[in-house]
Amino acid sequence: MGALDASQINTVRHNRLSNYFDVIACTLMLYDYLLTFNGELTLIWPSSWSAIKILFLLTRYAPIIDITIVIWQLVKPDMSAHDCSFVYQSTGWLLLSGILIAEIILMLRTWAVFEQRRSVAIFLVVWTVVTWAPNMTSLGIFLKSLRYGPLPEQVQHTPGSGCHVTDGSPIVFLCWVLLMVFEAAILGMMIYKAWKNYRADRDSAVFRTVFRDGTVFYLYLFTLSTANVIVIVTASADLINLLSLPERMLHSILTARIILSLRRLGSKSELGLSTFSAGVRNAPAAAGGFGATIEFAHDPEDSLAAELSGLADLSDPSTTVDEAHGHGGARNSDSDATVGEISEEKRHSDSDMTV
């Protein structure tokens, strides 16, 4: 058994580097579970089932499958071409579908801060189809193009030696470019809305949670997508997935934290109110609504809250709008203001329903 040549040494190093990044991503995900599980237990699980709750649980716990596959790859020696194909196929589709779920949650948050306008909803749906359909197609082409070669004999039987990718279509970079383009549009919308509200409401709790944190989180994701494209374009084939799993995990972590922050904002410990309620009311066509806008009780000093609508599923769903307005003994009389009271045009009919 001879010494490894320079090419073989690079292959082993690249595989180990990819493994290190995968382990870092999985460790970060598990660490975040420990940090935020108590908040999830108190803010998410007691709530009634809703679309946002389901999306939250999917983006929160689907990464466990990714982590399981990574651990299996690390402990299994002698990875065959079939094993490598399974790892790349499964993690590839899990990764992109997981990111899409996270992006749907972020889109709903964006639609909410734009007061659930019909035009914004149509744009977001069309934008998603235009960017994600070719994204999924590119991933399918890339996964079919992958070819795997044998590892150096000296490390073949070593657990964690991984797979040796010898060839793959460069079209994979298009997946991350399209993700960057998609995120750039949503980021731009959030920055625009934050800029409009910055002067009057920059110190409010709602501004910090919805605009500042949300925009900064999107900026993190956009930066990582950019780094991913740079790695894919400049690095060798066996480093093509170096940042893929970290980006998938970061999408899950930041999206879950956004929802938890919104729920925490709605708790009485944050707003000083006995309830943070939300309801859905039918929107008149003249108001440009999309069938519903949202009201929720807020601190009268927090003027930005009066401009938000559409966060029903993100708030505490245990109280209806009627309860929020009808039980004056449970709160100060000064907190009767709701998001729907900004103007008479934003008032809707009496089809309240508990979120």
N, C-alpha and C positions, 0 to 999 in steps of 0.2 A: 504494500500500500504506500504509494508515493506521496510526496508533499503536494499540497494544493497549489495550483498556478494562480496568477493574479486574477483571472476571470472567475475562478471558483471561489476565491477568497471574497471577492466583491459580492457574489451571489449569496454566500453565507451571511455576510455583513448586512446586506439589504434585507434578507429574510428576518434576521434578528431585530433590525431596526423597525421593520413593520410590526413584528410581534410586540416590541416595547411600546409602540404607539397604541396598539390595540389594548394592551394590558393597562396602560395609563387611562385610556378612554373608559374601559370597563370599571376600573377602580374609582374614577371620578364619578361615574354614574351611581355606583353602589354607595359611595360616600355621600352623594347628594340625597339618596334615599334616606339615609340615617339622619341627615340634617333636617329634612322637610317632612318626614313621615308623621310626626306629631301634628303638624299643620294639616296634612292631608286627612288624618284621622278625625280631626275636629271640624274641619271646614268643608270637606268633600263627602265623606262617607255618610254623615247624617242627612245629607240633602236628598231630595227626591230625584228619581232618574230623569235625565234630560240629555239632549244631544251633546251639550258641552261636557257633561259628566262622562258620557261614554267616550268622547274624543280624548278627554283628559286621561282616562284609565288606559286607553289604547296607547297613547304617546308615552305614558308613564311606565307601563309594564311590558309592552312588546319588546323593548330592548333586552329583556331577560333572555329571549330566544337568541339574540345576537351574542350575548355574553356566553350562553351555553355552547354555541358553535365555536366561539373563539377558544374557550377552555378545552373543548374536545380536540381542536386542532393543535393546541399546545402540548397536550399530554400524549397524543398518538404518534408513534414513530412510523416510519415507512409510509408516508402519505402517497397513495397511488394517484394516477391521473384521474380516476373516477372519484376518489375522495376530494381531490382539489376542485374538480368540476362541481361537486356538491357544495363545497364551501363557498366558492365564488358565486354560483347561481343563487343559493339561498340567501347569503348575506347581501348580494347585490339587490335583489328584489325587496328584501326586508328593509334595507337601508333607504331605498328611494321611496317606498310606500310609507315608511315611518316619517321621513322628512315631509312628505305630502300631507300626512295627518297633522303634523305640527303646523305646517303652513296654513291649513284650513282654519285652525284655531286662531292664528294670527290674522287671517283675513277677516274672520268674524269680528275680532276686536277692532280692526280697521273700519269695517262697515258700521260698527256701533258708534264709533266716534264721529262718523260722518252722518249720524242721525238716521241710519237705515234708509238712505235715499235710494230710490229705484234706479237712478242712473249709475250710482256707485255700485250697486249690486250687480247690474248688468255688466258693467266694466270688469268687475272682479271675476265673474263667471267666465266671460269671454277671454280675459287675460290668462286665467288658469288653463283653459282648454288650449289656447294658442301656444303656451309655453310648456305645458306638461305632456301633451300628446307626443310631440317630437322628442321630449325628454325620455319618456318610457320607450319609445321606438329605438332611440340611440342606445339605451341600456341593453335592450334585447340583442341588437346587432353586435355590440361589444362583447357580451357574454358568450355569444355563439362563436366569436372569433378567437377566443382565448386558446392558447396551446401551452401544454406543460411538458417540461423536460425533466430528466432525472437529476437529482441532486448529486453532488460529489459523493463518492462511495464512503469517504471518511465520516460523513455526517448523516448518511441516509437513515441509519437506525437510531438516530438521536431524537428523543421527544422534543417537539417544538421546532424541528428543522424547517417545517412549513412546506410550501409549494414553490417550485421553480417555474415562474411564468416566462416562457421564451418568446411569446408573440401575442399581440392583441391589437385590435383596431384602434387607431388614434381617435375614433369618433367618440370615445368615452369623455373626452374633454368637453364635448358639446353638452353633456348632461349638466356639468357644473357651470358652464357658461350660461345655459338657459336658466339655471337656478339663480345665478347672479342677476340676470336680466329681470326675472320675476321678482326677486327680493328688492331690486333697485326701485321698481315702481311702487311697491308697498312702502318701502322706506321713505321715498319721496312724498307720498301721501301723508305719512305720519309726521314728517318734518314740517310740511306745509301747515298741518293742523296745529302742531305744537307752536310754530312761529306765530300763528294768528292769536293764540291764547297766552303767549309767553309773558307779555308785559303785565296783564291784569291778574294772571293766576299762577305765576311761576312758583310761588311759595305754598300753594295749596296742596293738600294731600292727594287729591284726584290728579292734579297735573303731574306730580312726581310719579305716581303709580302708573297712570295710563299713558302719558306722553313721554316723560323723561326716561323712565325705565324701559318702556316698550320700544322707544326709538333707539336707545343705547343697545338693547338686546339685539335688535335687527341689525345694527351696525356691526356687532360682533359676528353675527352669522354671515353677513355680506363679506366681511374681511376674511373669514375662514374659507368661504367659497372661492374668493380670489386666490388665496394661497394654494388651494387645491388645484385650481387650473394651472398655476405656475409650476407646481410639482409634476403634474401630468405631462405638461408640454416639455419640460426640461429634463426630467429624470428618466431613468431606464425603466423598462417594462415591469421589472419585479418590484418597483416602488410605486406602481400606478395607484395602489389603494392605501398609500401611507396615511393620508388624512381623511379617508372616507369614513371610517368608524368614529373617529373623534368628532367629525361634523355631525354625524347622525346622533351621537349621544348628546352633543351640545344643543341640538335642536330640541331634543326631548327635555333636557334639564331646564333650559330657558323658558320654553313654552309652559311647562308645568309651574314654574315659578311665577310667571305672569298671572296665571289663573289663581294660584294661591294668594298672590298679592292683592288681586281684585276682591277675592272673598274676604281676605283679612281687612281690606279697606272698608268693606261693608259691615264689619262686626262693630258692636257698640264700643269695644275697647278703642277703636280707631276714631270713630265719628262722635263718640259721646252721646249716641242716641240709643234708644231701647230696641230699635230695629233698623234694618237696611232692607227695605222691601222693593220689589220690582213687579211690574205688571205689564201686560201686553194689551194695547188698545188698537182697535181698527183705525187705520190712518186714512183720512180723506185723500182722494186723488189730487185735489188742489194743493195739498201740502207736500206733494211729491213723495209721499210715503210708499212703502212697499208692503202694505198690509198691516204694519205694526210699528209702533215706537214704544219707547220704554220710559217709565217714570220710576224714580227711586228716591226715598227720603234722604236728605243730606243736611250737612251742617250749613246754616244760613250764611256763615262767613266764607264758605267755600264756593265762590261764585262760579267756578268752572264747572261744578257739578250740574249747574243749570243748563249747560250746553251739551251734555252727554245724553245719548239715547242708544238703546240697542244692547245694553249689557245685562239683560235679564238673566240669561243662563249663567252669567259669571257672578251673580250676586247671591246672597243668602235666599234660597228658594222657600224657606219655611213660612214666610209671611206674605200675604196678599197685599195688593195696593189698598183694598178696602180696609184691611186691618191697620195698615200704616196710617191711614187718614182717620179712621173711626175711633181709635183708642187713644184719646188725648191724654189720659192719665198716665200712659206709659212713656210719654216724652214731653219735652218742653213745648209750650204752645208756639214758640218762635220757630220751630222746625217744621212747619206745615208746608214749606216750599218744596216743590217737586220739579223734576226735570221738565215735565209736561207743562209747567206754569211759566215758561219763558215768555210765551206769547200766546194769544188766543188761537192763532193759526195752528199751534202744535197740540192743541187739545183734541182728544179723540173721543169716540163714542164709548158707551159703558160696557164694553165686552171684556172686563178685567178677567184675568186668569192667573192663578198662582204659577210661578216658575219653579 
